[in-house]
């Protein structure tokens, strides 16, 4: 079980402080509820680069490797989606990752996010020969999110 420090923006706080100041949300430090051990960062960010799907709000996570595969990415991401739809009244949230990042793709699918190959893109910040340049884009709308059943169980997610 995770908790976020959205309220406790002390030592770890919001990763992208300027982003948080501009938008009121961002990646938040996540900790284990029972031990308060730092797990990584999970939250929402505005995608602020030029792409066919921007402007958009994306969900993302960066977990320490020792916490991969324990269900924390879907748990935290689901809470961030809830915040985006309930508190921020967003209609849609996206997520994107390198095509080779199959573990994160599994998390996106667990979250009920939809993929369409026509939305895939080459990340503009990566060189043409970078093996991570090819990205997949997933989407979920508020009504799709609220039709789902809760996510349970661990997976082998990471990143």
GROMACS elastic network, one bead per residue, 0.5 to 0.9 nm:
[ bonds ]
;  ai    aj funct       b0    kb
    1    31     6  0.85050   500
    1    32     6  0.59296   500
    1    33     6  0.56211   500
    1    34     6  0.76074   500
    1    72     6  0.75155   500
    1    75     6  0.78541   500
    1    76     6  0.89558   500
    2    30     6  0.63355   500
    2    31     6  0.55215   500
    2    33     6  0.51421   500
    2    34     6  0.84364   500
    2    36     6  0.86947   500
    2    39     6  0.83942   500
    2    72     6  0.70655   500
    2    75     6  0.75405   500
    2    76     6  0.68940   500
    3     6     6  0.88736   500
    3    29     6  0.85491   500
    3    30     6  0.56845   500
    3    31     6  0.54849   500
    3    32     6  0.63539   500
    3    33     6  0.56312   500
    3    36     6  0.84053   500
    3    76     6  0.80346   500
    4     7     6  0.78228   500
    4     8     6  0.81757   500
    4    28     6  0.62000   500
    4    29     6  0.57731   500
    4    31     6  0.63278   500
    4    32     6  0.88716   500
    4    33     6  0.89705   500
    4    41     6  0.85200   500
    4    42     6  0.80875   500
    4    76     6  0.81766   500
    5     9     6  0.60355   500
    5    10     6  0.82234   500
    5    12     6  0.80068   500
    5    13     6  0.63130   500
    5    14     6  0.82026   500
    5    28     6  0.62009   500
    5    29     6  0.56742   500
    5    30     6  0.64412   500
    5    31     6  0.78304   500
    6     9     6  0.61355   500
    6    13     6  0.69571   500
    6    14     6  0.73496   500
    6    25     6  0.84022   500
    6    26     6  0.89492   500
    6    27     6  0.89046   500
    6    28     6  0.59668   500
    6    29     6  0.76044   500
    6    30     6  0.89143   500
    7    10     6  0.88057   500
    7    13     6  0.84756   500
    8    11     6  0.84096   500
    8    12     6  0.85015   500
    8    13     6  0.65964   500
    9    12     6  0.65205   500
    9    14     6  0.63311   500
    9    28     6  0.83561   500
    9    29     6  0.85320   500
   10    13     6  0.53100   500
   10    14     6  0.87002   500
   12    15     6  0.72951   500
   12    28     6  0.79905   500
   12    29     6  0.59636   500
   13    16     6  0.89158   500
   13    17     6  0.82838   500
   13    27     6  0.84686   500
   13    28     6  0.59880   500
   13    29     6  0.58371   500
   14    17     6  0.56757   500
   14    19     6  0.86674   500
   14    20     6  0.66443   500
   14    25     6  0.79046   500
   14    26     6  0.61010   500
   14    27     6  0.57064   500
   14    29     6  0.67204   500
   14    41     6  0.86641   500
   15    18     6  0.89056   500
   15    19     6  0.85508   500
   15    20     6  0.82099   500
   15    26     6  0.70395   500
   15    27     6  0.56375   500
   15    28     6  0.63850   500
   15    29     6  0.75183   500
   15    41     6  0.77645   500
   16    19     6  0.52385   500
   16    20     6  0.62253   500
   16    21     6  0.86677   500
   16    26     6  0.66166   500
   16    27     6  0.70130   500
   16    28     6  0.89505   500
   16    45     6  0.89373   500
   17    20     6  0.50121   500
   17    21     6  0.60804   500
   17    22     6  0.86141   500
   17    26     6  0.80296   500
   18    21     6  0.50382   500
   18    22     6  0.62009   500
   18    23     6  0.85836   500
   19    22     6  0.51792   500
   19    23     6  0.59848   500
   19    24     6  0.76253   500
   19    25     6  0.73402   500
   19    26     6  0.65233   500
   19    45     6  0.76073   500
   19    46     6  0.80236   500
   20    23     6  0.52610   500
   20    26     6  0.53139   500
   20    27     6  0.83746   500
   20    45     6  0.85614   500
   21    24     6  0.56848   500
   21    25     6  0.77949   500
   22    25     6  0.83229   500
   23    26     6  0.77515   500
   23    45     6  0.85095   500
   23    46     6  0.80656   500
   25    28     6  0.82501   500
   25    43     6  0.77788   500
   25    44     6  0.65172   500
   25    45     6  0.70192   500
   25    46     6  0.89901   500
   26    42     6  0.82878   500
   26    43     6  0.56349   500
   26    45     6  0.50643   500
   26    46     6  0.81220   500
   27    41     6  0.56989   500
   27    42     6  0.51187   500
   27    44     6  0.57801   500
   27    45     6  0.67403   500
   27    59     6  0.85927   500
   27    60     6  0.74216   500
   27    61     6  0.74418   500
   27    62     6  0.89276   500
   28    40     6  0.83155   500
   28    41     6  0.52519   500
   28    42     6  0.54815   500
   28    43     6  0.57231   500
   28    44     6  0.84772   500
   29    38     6  0.72938   500
   29    39     6  0.76323   500
   29    40     6  0.58438   500
   29    42     6  0.66357   500
   29    43     6  0.86053   500
   30    36     6  0.87198   500
   30    37     6  0.84843   500
   30    38     6  0.60812   500
   30    39     6  0.55505   500
   30    40     6  0.54636   500
   30    41     6  0.54848   500
   30    42     6  0.65678   500
   30    63     6  0.87954   500
   30    76     6  0.78987   500
   31    34     6  0.87301   500
   31    35     6  0.78588   500
   31    36     6  0.50958   500
   31    37     6  0.51908   500
   31    39     6  0.51972   500
   31    40     6  0.73076   500
   31    41     6  0.88136   500
   32    35     6  0.56055   500
   32    37     6  0.52978   500
   32    38     6  0.66606   500
   32    39     6  0.67466   500
   33    36     6  0.55156   500
   33    37     6  0.79530   500
   34    37     6  0.82797   500
   35    38     6  0.88735   500
   36    39     6  0.88248   500
   38    41     6  0.87772   500
   38    64     6  0.85402   500
   39    62     6  0.87124   500
   39    63     6  0.58577   500
   39    64     6  0.59172   500
   39    65     6  0.89417   500
   39    66     6  0.84183   500
   39    67     6  0.64698   500
   39    72     6  0.83774   500
   40    61     6  0.74255   500
   40    62     6  0.55574   500
   40    64     6  0.56413   500
   40    67     6  0.84798   500
   41    60     6  0.81686   500
   41    61     6  0.54136   500
   41    62     6  0.51412   500
   41    63     6  0.61749   500
   41    64     6  0.88409   500
   41    76     6  0.89298   500
   42    59     6  0.77202   500
   42    60     6  0.58397   500
   42    62     6  0.65113   500
   42    63     6  0.79347   500
   42    73     6  0.75222   500
   42    76     6  0.61700   500
   42    77     6  0.65322   500
   42    80     6  0.74620   500
   43    58     6  0.83856   500
   43    59     6  0.57386   500
   43    60     6  0.57094   500
   43    61     6  0.65141   500
   43    76     6  0.76239   500
   43    77     6  0.67241   500
   43    79     6  0.84790   500
   43    80     6  0.53936   500
   43    81     6  0.82752   500
   44    57     6  0.65342   500
   44    58     6  0.55316   500
   44    60     6  0.62654   500
   44    61     6  0.87518   500
   44    77     6  0.87229   500
   44    80     6  0.65582   500
   44    81     6  0.80112   500
   44    84     6  0.75175   500
   44    93     6  0.86531   500
   45    48     6  0.85738   500
   45    56     6  0.85354   500
   45    57     6  0.55578   500
   45    58     6  0.52900   500
   45    59     6  0.64263   500
   45    60     6  0.75186   500
   46    54     6  0.87233   500
   46    55     6  0.73472   500
   46    56     6  0.58390   500
   46    58     6  0.59899   500
   46    59     6  0.87817   500
   47    50     6  0.85178   500
   47    51     6  0.89162   500
   47    54     6  0.64624   500
   47    55     6  0.63655   500
   47    56     6  0.55278   500
   47    57     6  0.57963   500
   47    58     6  0.61807   500
   48    51     6  0.89118   500
   48    54     6  0.73299   500
   48    55     6  0.69475   500
   48    56     6  0.79983   500
   48    57     6  0.89520   500
   49    54     6  0.71964   500
   49    55     6  0.81270   500
   49   124     6  0.78705   500
   49   125     6  0.87679   500
   50    53     6  0.83645   500
   50    54     6  0.64527   500
   50    55     6  0.81260   500
   50   124     6  0.77886   500
   51    54     6  0.54012   500
   51    55     6  0.80947   500
   51   121     6  0.80049   500
   51   123     6  0.85312   500
   51   124     6  0.81398   500
   52    55     6  0.84857   500
   52   119     6  0.79736   500
   52   121     6  0.86222   500
   53    56     6  0.66305   500
   53    94     6  0.87848   500
   53   119     6  0.77104   500
   53   137     6  0.89114   500
   54    57     6  0.82757   500
   56    92     6  0.79864   500
   56    93     6  0.69383   500
   56    94     6  0.68947   500
   57    84     6  0.86534   500
   57    90     6  0.83162   500
   57    92     6  0.76810   500
   57    93     6  0.53820   500
   57    94     6  0.61813   500
   57    95     6  0.81771   500
   58    93     6  0.55379   500
   58    96     6  0.76361   500
   58   139     6  0.89041   500
   59    77     6  0.68721   500
   59    80     6  0.72563   500
   59    81     6  0.73796   500
   59    93     6  0.68541   500
   59    94     6  0.63655   500
   59    95     6  0.53377   500
   59    96     6  0.83376   500
   60    73     6  0.88148   500
   60    77     6  0.72837   500
   60    95     6  0.67336   500
   60    96     6  0.82722   500
   60   159     6  0.87748   500
   61    73     6  0.67123   500
   61    76     6  0.83141   500
   61    77     6  0.75037   500
   61   158     6  0.82385   500
   61   159     6  0.63881   500
   62    73     6  0.84520   500
   62   158     6  0.73644   500
   63    66     6  0.81866   500
   63    67     6  0.64638   500
   63    68     6  0.68330   500
   63    72     6  0.83824   500
   63    73     6  0.75712   500
   63   158     6  0.63140   500
   63   159     6  0.56633   500
   64    67     6  0.56771   500
   64    68     6  0.70453   500
   64   158     6  0.80685   500
   64   159     6  0.78129   500
   65    68     6  0.52598   500
   65    69     6  0.88290   500
   65   158     6  0.69452   500
   65   159     6  0.78387   500
   66    69     6  0.85247   500
   67    70     6  0.60325   500
   67    71     6  0.84029   500
   67    72     6  0.72776   500
   67    73     6  0.89623   500
   67   158     6  0.78733   500
   68    71     6  0.75273   500
   68    72     6  0.75185   500
   68    73     6  0.79297   500
   68   155     6  0.79591   500
   68   156     6  0.60332   500
   68   157     6  0.55524   500
   68   159     6  0.79054   500
   69    72     6  0.76839   500
   69    73     6  0.84642   500
   69   103     6  0.88424   500
   69   154     6  0.58361   500
   69   157     6  0.50991   500
   69   158     6  0.68294   500
   70    73     6  0.80763   500
   70   153     6  0.78423   500
   70   155     6  0.59914   500
   70   156     6  0.69553   500
   70   157     6  0.77849   500
   71    74     6  0.57725   500
   71    75     6  0.62265   500
   71    76     6  0.87121   500
   71   107     6  0.89204   500
   71   152     6  0.78069   500
   71   153     6  0.60697   500
   71   155     6  0.54238   500
   71   156     6  0.76109   500
   71   157     6  0.72874   500
   72    75     6  0.50024   500
   72    76     6  0.59143   500
   72    77     6  0.81878   500
   72   154     6  0.75297   500
   72   155     6  0.87080   500
   72   157     6  0.83116   500
   73    76     6  0.53575   500
   73    77     6  0.57897   500
   73    78     6  0.83411   500
   73   104     6  0.85525   500
   73   107     6  0.70694   500
   73   155     6  0.88236   500
   73   157     6  0.66233   500
   73   158     6  0.71664   500
   73   159     6  0.86426   500
   74    77     6  0.50111   500
   74    78     6  0.58420   500
   74    79     6  0.85410   500
   74   107     6  0.59064   500
   74   108     6  0.79541   500
   74   110     6  0.71853   500
   74   111     6  0.66914   500
   74   151     6  0.71342   500
   74   152     6  0.85637   500
   74   154     6  0.84267   500
   74   155     6  0.85337   500
   74   157     6  0.81710   500
   75    78     6  0.53260   500
   75    79     6  0.65069   500
   75    80     6  0.88513   500
   75   151     6  0.72017   500
   75   152     6  0.81836   500
   76    79     6  0.51291   500
   76    80     6  0.62472   500
   76    81     6  0.86648   500
   77    81     6  0.60947   500
   77    82     6  0.85420   500
   77   107     6  0.87961   500
   77   108     6  0.89763   500
   77   111     6  0.78986   500
   78    81     6  0.50385   500
   78    82     6  0.61945   500
   78    83     6  0.86765   500
   78   111     6  0.68629   500
   78   150     6  0.85868   500
   78   151     6  0.79330   500
   79    82     6  0.50374   500
   79    83     6  0.62813   500
   79    84     6  0.86594   500
   80    83     6  0.50363   500
   80    84     6  0.61291   500
   80    85     6  0.86491   500
   81    85     6  0.61377   500
   81    86     6  0.83231   500
   81    93     6  0.75043   500
   81   142     6  0.85916   500
   81   145     6  0.79750   500
   82    85     6  0.53096   500
   82    86     6  0.57006   500
   82    87     6  0.76760   500
   82   142     6  0.87497   500
   82   145     6  0.82365   500
   82   146     6  0.87532   500
   83    86     6  0.52375   500
   83    87     6  0.50457   500
   83    88     6  0.65836   500
   83    89     6  0.84632   500
   84    87     6  0.57982   500
   84    89     6  0.63549   500
   84    90     6  0.57634   500
   84    91     6  0.86558   500
   84    92     6  0.86633   500
   84    93     6  0.76659   500
   84   142     6  0.87982   500
   85    88     6  0.57812   500
   85    91     6  0.67478   500
   85    92     6  0.78369   500
   85    93     6  0.83603   500
   85   141     6  0.85403   500
   85   142     6  0.58392   500
   85   145     6  0.85837   500
   86    89     6  0.54712   500
   86    90     6  0.77414   500
   86   142     6  0.86376   500
   87    90     6  0.82407   500
   89   142     6  0.85673   500
   90    93     6  0.71523   500
   90   141     6  0.83538   500
   90   142     6  0.72635   500
   91   140     6  0.86178   500
   91   141     6  0.56764   500
   91   142     6  0.54789   500
   91   143     6  0.82676   500
   92   139     6  0.69402   500
   92   140     6  0.56614   500
   92   142     6  0.60505   500
   93   113     6  0.89970   500
   93   138     6  0.85952   500
   93   139     6  0.59027   500
   93   140     6  0.56102   500
   93   141     6  0.65022   500
   93   142     6  0.80997   500
   94   113     6  0.80838   500
   94   137     6  0.69688   500
   94   138     6  0.55632   500
   94   140     6  0.64209   500
   94   141     6  0.87568   500
   95   108     6  0.75799   500
   95   113     6  0.84196   500
   95   136     6  0.83938   500
   95   137     6  0.58834   500
   95   138     6  0.52368   500
   95   139     6  0.64509   500
   95   140     6  0.88162   500
   96    99     6  0.88177   500
   96   105     6  0.85641   500
   96   108     6  0.89241   500
   96   120     6  0.86171   500
   96   135     6  0.64293   500
   96   136     6  0.54898   500
   96   138     6  0.60894   500
   96   139     6  0.87653   500
   97   100     6  0.82041   500
   97   101     6  0.65678   500
   97   102     6  0.89551   500
   97   104     6  0.71747   500
   97   105     6  0.73352   500
   97   132     6  0.87013   500
   97   134     6  0.84942   500
   97   135     6  0.53883   500
   97   136     6  0.57365   500
   97   137     6  0.69846   500
   97   138     6  0.87915   500
   98   101     6  0.53541   500
   98   102     6  0.83803   500
   98   104     6  0.88381   500
   98   105     6  0.87683   500
   98   122     6  0.89999   500
   98   123     6  0.85302   500
   98   131     6  0.86208   500
   98   132     6  0.53487   500
   98   133     6  0.66607   500
   98   134     6  0.57910   500
   98   136     6  0.62647   500
   99   102     6  0.70252   500
   99   105     6  0.80199   500
   99   120     6  0.88559   500
   99   132     6  0.72477   500
   99   133     6  0.82828   500
   99   134     6  0.57686   500
   99   135     6  0.50118   500
   99   136     6  0.55266   500
  100   103     6  0.87168   500
  100   105     6  0.88195   500
  100   131     6  0.82792   500
  100   132     6  0.70357   500
  100   134     6  0.81966   500
  100   135     6  0.83404   500
  101   104     6  0.56917   500
  101   105     6  0.63936   500
  101   106     6  0.89139   500
  101   132     6  0.86284   500
  101   158     6  0.86824   500
  101   159     6  0.83183   500
  102   106     6  0.61818   500
  102   107     6  0.87641   500
  102   157     6  0.82678   500
  103   106     6  0.51832   500
  103   107     6  0.66053   500
  103   108     6  0.89501   500
  103   155     6  0.83220   500
  103   156     6  0.60295   500
  103   158     6  0.60036   500
  103   159     6  0.80777   500
  104   107     6  0.50113   500
  104   108     6  0.63513   500
  104   109     6  0.86952   500
  104   156     6  0.85316   500
  104   157     6  0.54143   500
  104   158     6  0.60236   500
  104   159     6  0.67390   500
  105   108     6  0.50575   500
  105   109     6  0.62700   500
  105   110     6  0.86134   500
  105   136     6  0.84555   500
  105   138     6  0.86550   500
  105   157     6  0.82369   500
  106   109     6  0.50659   500
  106   110     6  0.61193   500
  106   111     6  0.86346   500
  106   155     6  0.82121   500
  106   156     6  0.82233   500
  106   157     6  0.69382   500
  107   111     6  0.62394   500
  107   112     6  0.87985   500
  107   113     6  0.89841   500
  107   155     6  0.77973   500
  107   156     6  0.84771   500
  107   157     6  0.60858   500
  107   158     6  0.86082   500
  108   111     6  0.50842   500
  108   112     6  0.66126   500
  108   113     6  0.55369   500
  108   114     6  0.80994   500
  108   138     6  0.70846   500
  108   139     6  0.87893   500
  109   112     6  0.50794   500
  109   113     6  0.54293   500
  109   114     6  0.71607   500
  109   115     6  0.84407   500
  109   138     6  0.84668   500
  110   113     6  0.74741   500
  110   151     6  0.71223   500
  111   140     6  0.85802   500
  111   145     6  0.80332   500
  111   148     6  0.85754   500
  111   150     6  0.89690   500
  111   151     6  0.72646   500
  112   139     6  0.87172   500
  112   140     6  0.71231   500
  112   144     6  0.77247   500
  112   145     6  0.71342   500
  112   148     6  0.74202   500
  113   138     6  0.56380   500
  113   139     6  0.51358   500
  113   141     6  0.83870   500
  113   144     6  0.84425   500
  113   145     6  0.83064   500
  114   137     6  0.84070   500
  114   138     6  0.51682   500
  114   139     6  0.51584   500
  114   140     6  0.62400   500
  115   118     6  0.87624   500
  115   119     6  0.76994   500
  115   120     6  0.85609   500
  115   136     6  0.75298   500
  115   137     6  0.62055   500
  115   139     6  0.66388   500
  116   119     6  0.56296   500
  116   120     6  0.72888   500
  116   136     6  0.83435   500
  116   137     6  0.73665   500
  116   138     6  0.72852   500
  116   139     6  0.87931   500
  117   120     6  0.53520   500
  117   121     6  0.89173   500
  117   136     6  0.73829   500
  117   137     6  0.79888   500
  118   121     6  0.84045   500
  119   136     6  0.71487   500
  119   137     6  0.58590   500
  119   138     6  0.81029   500
  120   134     6  0.75720   500
  120   135     6  0.57421   500
  120   137     6  0.54253   500
  120   138     6  0.87196   500
  121   124     6  0.86462   500
  121   133     6  0.82953   500
  121   134     6  0.61264   500
  121   135     6  0.53151   500
  121   136     6  0.65626   500
  121   137     6  0.76455   500
  122   125     6  0.87688   500
  122   126     6  0.79100   500
  122   128     6  0.83339   500
  122   132     6  0.87680   500
  122   133     6  0.52431   500
  122   135     6  0.56803   500
  122   136     6  0.86355   500
  123   126     6  0.57002   500
  123   127     6  0.84581   500
  123   132     6  0.82546   500
  123   133     6  0.52316   500
  123   134     6  0.64954   500
  123   135     6  0.63408   500
  124   127     6  0.77832   500
  124   128     6  0.89543   500
  124   133     6  0.79054   500
  125   133     6  0.82548   500
  126   129     6  0.82280   500
  126   130     6  0.62886   500
  126   132     6  0.75369   500
  126   133     6  0.55274   500
  127   130     6  0.52343   500
  127   131     6  0.88368   500
  127   132     6  0.89705   500
  127   133     6  0.69225   500
  128   131     6  0.84337   500
  128   133     6  0.68455   500
  129   132     6  0.86447   500
  129   133     6  0.75659   500
  130   133     6  0.53738   500
  130   134     6  0.84717   500
  131   134     6  0.72828   500
  132   135     6  0.73478   500
  140   143     6  0.83730   500
  140   144     6  0.63386   500
  140   145     6  0.66174   500
  141   144     6  0.52861   500
  141   145     6  0.63106   500
  141   146     6  0.88567   500
  142   145     6  0.50906   500
  142   146     6  0.62952   500
  142   147     6  0.87710   500
  143   146     6  0.52693   500
  143   147     6  0.63490   500
  144   147     6  0.52798   500
  144   148     6  0.68079   500
  145   148     6  0.56482   500
  145   149     6  0.88150   500
  146   149     6  0.81525   500
  148   151     6  0.86160   500
  154   157     6  0.83625   500
